[in-house]
Amino acid sequence: MSIDDGATSQSHGSEYETIDQRVLIVGAGAAGARTAIELVDQGVPAEDLLVIGKRGHGDAHTTWARGGINGALGTHDPEDDWTIHAADTLNEGHFVNDPEKVETVTQRMPDQLRKLDEWGMPFSRAEDGEPDQRYFGGQSFRRTAFAGDHTGESMLDTLIDQAQDRSIPYSENVYITRLIAEDDRIQGAAGYDMDAGEFVVFDTDVVLLAAGGYTSIFHRHSSRDDENTGDGPALAYQAGARLMDMEFVQFHPTGMVGDRYGDEWDGRLVTEAVRGEGGHLYNADGERFMERYSPDQMELDARDVVARANAQEISEGRGTESGGVYLDISHRDADFIKERLPRMYQRFGDLGVDMAEEPVEVAPTAHYGMGGVMVDENGQTDIEGLYAIGETMAGVHGANRLGGNSLAETVAYGEAAGEAIAEHLPVGGEDDDLLHERAGSHFADLTKVVNSEGTHDPEALLDELRATLWTHAGILRNGEEMTEGLEELAQIRHKAADIDVGGPTSRSFEFAMNLGFALDVAESILKGGQKRTESRGSHARTDYTETDSDQRHNIVAQKDSVGGMGLSTRSVGEPSESVQEALDEGHELDYHHLE
Ligand SMILES: Cc1cc2nc3c(=O)[nH]c(=O)nc-3n(C[C@H](O)[C@H](O)[C@H](O)COP(=O)(O)OP(=O)(O)OC[C@H]3O[C@@H](n4cnc5c(N)ncnc54)[C@H](O)[C@@H]3O)c2cc1C
């Protein structure tokens, strides 16, 4: 489908196309694709749906996921089950996850993996032909299923094949800039065709945001610069929905670092699977330093623990000249590495490093935002008809995420939201005057941005914002620094009103849109971080180093009546009896069994 199929209208002096569709899915990664499939399987006609992405077909961030996807299949460890998976997830999330959402994901995952297998996902196999499962950090059993180290790409290919078999319509290179809601009900969405530079309105009954996360707004990050700019959370927030847990940002311990790899590789992920397959961390003195930080779980302790250990080694002068530590899997033979970590082996090989012969250099990098849009058990926000799932939603991961749990969340919530939307899909027929009035006014504002010839380059301002977050809300934070960060952010916001944009199809227009979203998301991270006066999981404060049991709650951000950002807290639920039992049993990986 092309967006030229819509009718042309005019409002507030702007011309635009209108597309009528019952369900608009914003995001064509795993979460969006899985929801679309479920909707059709629940009986919603494919022609009532439209999936859009701001990149080309099949090019969503999901393709970058490498290491694997969790589900208690028990291929090697039959004693594993979903309740232990839930217990591990709650432990890793430091008990501020929403237990109901954790259970939705963990309980659905064994079936989700079987379904992906049936649909032809090329899982790596154990000897008995079942999907193989490997260790990932913080998990009691081998629970991470994988397709080599290209799990995300293989999974998205599989889902896209299924979506195409069901003739689900898809539009590429469409950027949603605004959601339109009235009286707490979604009316539609507005955006533009990035190729033609034309404005478009989607007149819909349901909008599902599956627009990814927000970590590329940190200076060092593992994602693409123009993905994960916080569009999903910001779109929902600007429409009046609530955000939750935005202060919890996962810094992955092993991002590439060093002159040898070049700037374009800085921060890029070296998958956790390298440690899952036995990789060791060493400092520049040759010491396997995890023995000091986590003698039981070593390199497979939780990501926040390993990331802080790496950061400490580097800051205390035991790092490499490039500001990293060494990750070494050269004790495994080359064939093993090529089979289990083919993309990593090839990537480093292309850069002149043979992983079977020598270590690679790594340092922490911003990797995943545990926060996002606050939703109910089906993925619906406070706004009726507006759903948010996948990396855009909050609640599953709490204060820190287990590796392999985000791909799990995309498909488990894709199914859950698909079921709920199909069940409650309104019949439509709402008056669209208001939608056109609001969209027209938004397009008039966008037209001013498109033609602006101000002082500042939007991309440079985004880089300033990234530096601000890295410095003031990085792996270690404190109140004073976060206050300074908010002051810097206010200056960037001021400059953002005076930008230079090169037309509707230019990169600078896209960057200007990204910047608008990133500003709100950055504010929620810094404000949430200030309000949480304790250390918990990924949120490590140097001025409040202990976890405070009185702060076992979520911090929620919402637009107040004068357009500012207001914060409140929300209490956390309790797990079900069966998950509590699994917690009480105290499962834990003993790393030394692996050696
Ligand atoms: C390097 C890397 C490795 C990872 N490895 C793993 C792993 O091994 N296991 C694991 O569980 N997780 C992993 N993750 C995390 C995981 O990949 C993501 O959380 C997951 O893929 C997110 O999927 P999603 O469908 O929610 O969003 P995405 O795949 O990010 O898709 C977002 C979609 O929204 C669209 N979009 C965004 N904004 C707009 C807009 N304004 N208008 C229109 N469209 C828009 C995008 O074009 C895209 O189609 C990894 C992440 C990274 C960065």
The ligand as a MOL file (V3000), in Angstrom:
LIG
                    3D

  0  0  0     0  0            999 V3000
M  V30 BEGIN CTAB
M  V30 COUNTS 53 58 0 0 0
M  V30 BEGIN ATOM
M  V30 1 C 22.5000 -4.2460 19.5400 0
M  V30 2 C 21.3040 -4.8130 20.2470 0
M  V30 3 C 21.2500 -6.1700 20.5420 0
M  V30 4 C 20.1460 -6.6990 21.2000 0
M  V30 5 N 20.1040 -8.0360 21.4730 0
M  V30 6 C 19.0310 -8.5540 22.1010 0
M  V30 7 C 18.9370 -9.9510 22.3700 0
M  V30 8 O 19.8210 -10.7340 22.0260 0
M  V30 9 N 17.8360 -10.4200 23.0060 0
M  V30 10 C 16.8210 -9.5930 23.4050 0
M  V30 11 O 15.8520 -10.0750 23.9890 0
M  V30 12 N 16.8690 -8.2660 23.1330 0
M  V30 13 C 17.9380 -7.7290 22.4970 0
M  V30 14 N 17.9700 -6.3790 22.2280 0
M  V30 15 C 16.7820 -5.5730 22.4800 0
M  V30 16 C 15.7420 -5.8520 21.4040 0
M  V30 17 O 16.3740 -5.9150 20.1490 0
M  V30 18 C 14.6850 -4.7760 21.3190 0
M  V30 19 O 14.2040 -4.4590 22.5840 0
M  V30 20 C 13.5020 -5.2440 20.4630 0
M  V30 21 O 13.9500 -5.7160 19.2240 0
M  V30 22 C 12.5410 -4.0860 20.2600 0
M  V30 23 O 11.5820 -4.4700 19.3310 0
M  V30 24 P 10.3330 -3.5230 19.0580 0
M  V30 25 O 9.4970 -4.2290 18.0750 0
M  V30 26 O 9.7510 -3.1030 20.3330 0
M  V30 27 O 10.9890 -2.2070 18.3920 0
M  V30 28 P 11.9560 -2.0020 17.1310 0
M  V30 29 O 12.4700 -3.2550 16.5530 0
M  V30 30 O 12.9340 -0.9630 17.5820 0
M  V30 31 O 10.9910 -1.3850 16.0560 0
M  V30 32 C 10.5230 -0.0660 16.1530 0
M  V30 33 C 9.7130 0.2310 14.9180 0
M  V30 34 O 9.0620 1.4840 15.0860 0
M  V30 35 C 9.2800 2.3160 13.9650 0
M  V30 36 N 9.2040 3.7040 14.4280 0
M  V30 37 C 9.8700 4.2920 15.4410 0
M  V30 38 N 9.5000 5.5770 15.5620 0
M  V30 39 C 8.5700 5.8030 14.6120 0
M  V30 40 C 7.8160 6.9320 14.2140 0
M  V30 41 N 7.9390 8.1220 14.8440 0
M  V30 42 N 6.9660 6.8250 13.1610 0
M  V30 43 C 6.8420 5.6420 12.4940 0
M  V30 44 N 7.5260 4.5240 12.8210 0
M  V30 45 C 8.3750 4.6230 13.8720 0
M  V30 46 C 10.6520 1.8880 13.4730 0
M  V30 47 O 10.8750 2.2810 12.1220 0
M  V30 48 C 10.5310 0.3690 13.6310 0
M  V30 49 O 9.8110 -0.1760 12.5610 0
M  V30 50 C 19.0880 -5.8390 21.5860 0
M  V30 51 C 19.1460 -4.4750 21.3010 0
M  V30 52 C 20.2490 -3.9500 20.6570 0
M  V30 53 C 20.3100 -2.4660 20.4090 0
M  V30 END ATOM
M  V30 BEGIN BOND
M  V30 1 1 1 2
M  V30 2 1 2 3
M  V30 3 2 2 52
M  V30 4 2 3 4
M  V30 5 1 4 5
M  V30 6 1 4 50
M  V30 7 2 5 6
M  V30 8 1 6 7
M  V30 9 1 6 13
M  V30 10 2 7 8
M  V30 11 1 7 9
M  V30 12 1 9 10
M  V30 13 2 10 11
M  V30 14 1 10 12
M  V30 15 2 12 13
M  V30 16 1 13 14
M  V30 17 1 14 15
M  V30 18 1 14 50
M  V30 19 1 15 16
M  V30 20 1 16 17
M  V30 21 1 16 18
M  V30 22 1 18 19
M  V30 23 1 18 20
M  V30 24 1 20 21
M  V30 25 1 20 22
M  V30 26 1 22 23
M  V30 27 1 23 24
M  V30 28 2 24 25
M  V30 29 1 24 26
M  V30 30 1 24 27
M  V30 31 1 27 28
M  V30 32 2 28 29
M  V30 33 1 28 30
M  V30 34 1 28 31
M  V30 35 1 31 32
M  V30 36 1 32 33
M  V30 37 1 33 34
M  V30 38 1 33 48
M  V30 39 1 34 35
M  V30 40 1 35 36
M  V30 41 1 35 46
M  V30 42 1 36 37
M  V30 43 1 36 45
M  V30 44 2 37 38
M  V30 45 1 38 39
M  V30 46 1 39 40
M  V30 47 2 39 45
M  V30 48 1 40 41
M  V30 49 2 40 42
M  V30 50 1 42 43
M  V30 51 2 43 44
M  V30 52 1 44 45
M  V30 53 1 46 47
M  V30 54 1 46 48
M  V30 55 1 48 49
M  V30 56 2 50 51
M  V30 57 1 51 52
M  V30 58 1 52 53
M  V30 END BOND
M  V30 END CTAB
M  END
